[in-house]
Amino acid sequence: MENNFYSDDQLYPWMKTNFNRLLLRAHNNKLPNAFLIEGKSGLGKIALARQFAKKLLCTGSALAGPACDTCNHCHWFNATTHPDFTQINPAEKSHVIKVDQIRYLNDRIALKSHGEKYKIVIIAPAESMNINAANSLLKSLEEPPGDTLFLLVSHDAGLLPITVRSRCQRFIVHSPNKSDSITWLKSQSVADPERYLAMANDSPVTALDFSTRNMLDLYKSIIKDLEFVFEQQGSVISIAEKWHGYDLQPVLTWMGQWIRESIKAQLLGTKSPQKSPLFNIKMDLPLMFRAYTQTIQASHLLKTAVNKQMILESLLFTWNGQLQESNGLGTR
Ligand SMILES: [Zn+2]
């Protein structure tokens, strides 16, 4: 769901406290070799990491506040030519950070720093590294050359190998409070900010993205399709075919959220999990867990998968499994 339509070159207003927390660590000479900046997608963590990196490299600004934007270092940073700064993202359209990218990085940080300050590396999202890439990073994380600071940004740190996680200091970023998010969304001219914020699971940047892409219609049509699936009114195969053309990452994130809300409600004995538009679905708990796990798996599989149709069908068959079971068709 992470996207590049918004600028990573601004510090979102709710990130100021996090920025100052990081800055304080730098002023007190308490920076680790590597931070793992964790939090859900759509909070502006990459922007936070970039602004912090820029500030550390800047030679023109006062201790507090953002980088000066006028010194040479800021110019180089803005022109993406700063010799002491490297940002690694998945190669376009691949969703994966490959080992060659990390080898390039390792060679780059082995060089002497050009300024008197840090060499800074951002890897985002860090969980996009494939296993070879993660292994190749380990040695640099363990013994970083010179004053290298790694900023690993992760939307789902549980997906990172423990060997990588254990070499980083965690820096957790929380969602801003709702009223701050709503105020910001209004300032970005989002109509119906409450609805979009709920669709985005309280991530304001994602909410803005959804609104810009007019995703409310898609959201409503997914709910309708799933109701059909539950009620066995629609054919799973034709719904899977229809979904082919959709941007499936947000769709699967919504499905994950809804089923999680339903599980929570059932466990807590709440009658209707109002946060889920599918609160009236009736599934037994083991099936809900299965549907949840499969939804998360599908979200990862579909990033690289070739056979979308099969993954979607199998997912939707699980989602209507309860009815299959009660009809004696069985799903096991
Ligand atoms: Zn500067």
Residues whose N, C-alpha, C, O or C-beta is under 5 A from the ligand:
A	BS01	ZN	C58 T59 G60 S61 A67 C68 D69 T70 C71 C74
